[in-house]
Amino acid sequence: MQAAGATVKRFGVLPRLFPARRQFAATASQCEPTDSPQSPPPSARLSMKMSGWQLHNYGGIEELQLSDKLKLPQIRSSDECLVRVRTTAVNPIDLAMLGGYGSKLLNQFRCQANDDIEFPLTLGREFCGVLVQKGMGVCHQQLQLGTRVWGVVPIPNSNGAHSEYVVVPASCIAPAPKLLDDSEATSVLYAGLTAWSGMYITGGLGGPCGAATSAGGGANKRVLVLGGSGSVGSLAIQILKSQGAQVLATCSENAVEMVRQLGADCVVDYTKPDAMEQLCTYAPYDIVLDCAGQGGQAAAESPYDFRQYITFNSPLLANIDKKGLCLGALQNVSDLVQTNVRTATQRGGVVKWGYFYPAAHGIEFLSGLVERGKLIPQIDSTFDFKDMPKAFERLKCGHMRGKIVVKLQTE
Ligand SMILES: NC(=O)c1ccc[n+]([C@@H]2O[C@H](COP(=O)([O-])OP(=O)(O)OC[C@H]3O[C@@H](n4cnc5c(N)ncnc54)[C@H](OP(=O)(O)O)[C@@H]3O)[C@@H](O)[C@H]2O)c1
């Protein structure tokens, strides 16, 4: 495993949502991009096979299989783009989905999208690469063939970014920040959009404009970030500081200095016996952002007051996996109500579930921060594509210090 350094760089972009989910590969345009001799294949070669990691069963890391005989994913709708992937990343959701997490609900979406065969499944939610083909509805000036793009893969897609090519809606990509290298650019969007949507869509930080536009906001709010050293937490801290919020963060001892350098006003080592006491000193919090997998139950048990506790570890998909769609949905309502009744009576605040949401204006917001030098990608470690299982092993060990990046092509 190699450790990779973090860097600051710039960007400016705005992708746009294109309507009309109509066809088709036949109406797609494709090209040979100019920015890299290795990049996109000539049109004739797009019918060739590609390499990718697939799973044919849920289970452990040994289920990941590398094949160089996979069919390229096809553009099926006029708003889609085919990207040749240069770098991708491994996130906790990949490890969870490898074990079957979310399969009951996600398969419903896959069926609607005509991807109705559960396996093989390719994981990977984010990437940096080159745009090689696009549907006829993709006419945004900034999305020219050959453009180096960063992007995310919506959760229900069964063809993720752990492969040489990926197809995503145009709204999920944008030109990659020029001053970020491919590894840095692949490490921002999935966790960044999770942090952004948790704070602005779920938490309403910044008011209606904060959620519906790329305006951000949240000056003078006091936010506690649980798990400030991980992918989501490290970006959440930087987003909040860029907006003038007061930020407290927790992490374990060896990450304290790193989290401080991200800009947190106060860092608490959660392993210390007086950690809770310290957190109580700064309460109440406008928002507690749980980026440490604590879940909603922990909110009621916390000794400090808050207005909103937003956790990214909701039981939503796990309940549906366990009980099926209808009973699982009922269980979700019951869980949320019970947690909130406990929390409202004990702490006076509400508990909400936050999610990754691939919004174009969220990407625009993050782009703006990178451009202004307010958001520095954090990379935990970097692996070659052939070593994908090792990247999963690293994730499994926990105590992440930023993102695990996987390289398909040399920069
Ligand atoms: N709902 C969604 O759509 C969504 C999307 C993305 C992520 N998530 C979830 O959000 C969480 C964070 O994701 P991530 O990608 O940032 O994970 P990550 O990179 O693995 O980071 C998690 C961090 O939490 C810290 N931590 C563990 N226990 C802690 C505790 N008790 N108090 C404070 N910090 C603690 C760990 O650092 P230390 O070494 O300092 O302990 C680690 O750095 C994960 O649980 C993930 O499943 C949900």
The ligand as a MOL file (V3000), in Angstrom:
LIG
                    3D

  0  0  0     0  0            999 V3000
M  V30 BEGIN CTAB
M  V30 COUNTS 48 52 0 0 0
M  V30 BEGIN ATOM
M  V30 1 N -26.0710 7.1140 3.6110 0
M  V30 2 C -25.2260 7.3450 2.6180 0
M  V30 3 O -25.6320 7.6420 1.4800 0
M  V30 4 C -23.7600 7.2690 2.9140 0
M  V30 5 C -22.8400 7.7200 1.9650 0
M  V30 6 C -21.4940 7.7000 2.2950 0
M  V30 7 C -21.0940 7.2010 3.5450 0
M  V30 8 N -22.0330 6.7340 4.3940 0 CHG=1
M  V30 9 C -21.6470 6.2240 5.7320 0
M  V30 10 O -21.0400 7.3120 6.4190 0
M  V30 11 C -19.9920 6.8370 7.2490 0
M  V30 12 C -18.7100 7.5850 6.9020 0
M  V30 13 O -18.3100 7.2330 5.5880 0
M  V30 14 P -16.7880 7.4420 5.1710 0
M  V30 15 O -16.6760 7.1000 3.7470 0
M  V30 16 O -16.3360 8.7710 5.6320 0 CHG=-1
M  V30 17 O -16.0860 6.3140 6.0650 0
M  V30 18 P -14.5780 6.2390 6.5160 0
M  V30 19 O -13.7190 6.9330 5.5220 0
M  V30 20 O -14.3300 4.8270 6.8440 0
M  V30 21 O -14.5150 7.1140 7.8520 0
M  V30 22 C -15.1170 6.7690 9.0530 0
M  V30 23 C -14.2870 7.4300 10.1550 0
M  V30 24 O -14.9800 7.3100 11.3790 0
M  V30 25 C -14.0020 7.3330 12.4350 0
M  V30 26 N -14.6120 6.7390 13.6150 0
M  V30 27 C -14.9170 5.4360 13.8450 0
M  V30 28 N -15.5440 5.3290 15.0390 0
M  V30 29 C -15.6570 6.5900 15.5440 0
M  V30 30 C -16.2430 7.1420 16.7170 0
M  V30 31 N -16.8210 6.3870 17.6400 0
M  V30 32 N -16.1950 8.4810 16.8730 0
M  V30 33 C -15.6030 9.2820 15.9630 0
M  V30 34 N -15.0300 8.8110 14.8260 0
M  V30 35 C -15.0610 7.4740 14.6230 0
M  V30 36 C -12.8140 6.5770 11.8890 0
M  V30 37 O -11.6230 7.2270 12.2960 0
M  V30 38 P -10.8080 6.9380 13.6230 0
M  V30 39 O -9.6240 6.1260 13.2500 0
M  V30 40 O -10.4340 8.3080 14.0640 0
M  V30 41 O -11.6870 6.1810 14.5640 0
M  V30 42 C -12.9330 6.7700 10.3770 0
M  V30 43 O -11.9540 7.6500 9.8890 0
M  V30 44 C -19.8660 5.3290 7.0070 0
M  V30 45 O -20.5080 4.6680 8.0510 0
M  V30 46 C -20.6020 5.1320 5.6820 0
M  V30 47 O -21.1840 3.8510 5.6130 0
M  V30 48 C -23.3450 6.7600 4.1240 0
M  V30 END ATOM
M  V30 BEGIN BOND
M  V30 1 1 1 2
M  V30 2 2 2 3
M  V30 3 1 2 4
M  V30 4 1 4 5
M  V30 5 2 4 48
M  V30 6 2 5 6
M  V30 7 1 6 7
M  V30 8 2 7 8
M  V30 9 1 8 9
M  V30 10 1 8 48
M  V30 11 1 9 10
M  V30 12 1 9 46
M  V30 13 1 10 11
M  V30 14 1 11 12
M  V30 15 1 11 44
M  V30 16 1 12 13
M  V30 17 1 13 14
M  V30 18 2 14 15
M  V30 19 1 14 16
M  V30 20 1 14 17
M  V30 21 1 17 18
M  V30 22 2 18 19
M  V30 23 1 18 20
M  V30 24 1 18 21
M  V30 25 1 21 22
M  V30 26 1 22 23
M  V30 27 1 23 24
M  V30 28 1 23 42
M  V30 29 1 24 25
M  V30 30 1 25 26
M  V30 31 1 25 36
M  V30 32 1 26 27
M  V30 33 1 26 35
M  V30 34 2 27 28
M  V30 35 1 28 29
M  V30 36 1 29 30
M  V30 37 2 29 35
M  V30 38 1 30 31
M  V30 39 2 30 32
M  V30 40 1 32 33
M  V30 41 2 33 34
M  V30 42 1 34 35
M  V30 43 1 36 37
M  V30 44 1 36 42
M  V30 45 1 37 38
M  V30 46 2 38 39
M  V30 47 1 38 40
M  V30 48 1 38 41
M  V30 49 1 42 43
M  V30 50 1 44 45
M  V30 51 1 44 46
M  V30 52 1 46 47
M  V30 END BOND
M  V30 END CTAB
M  END
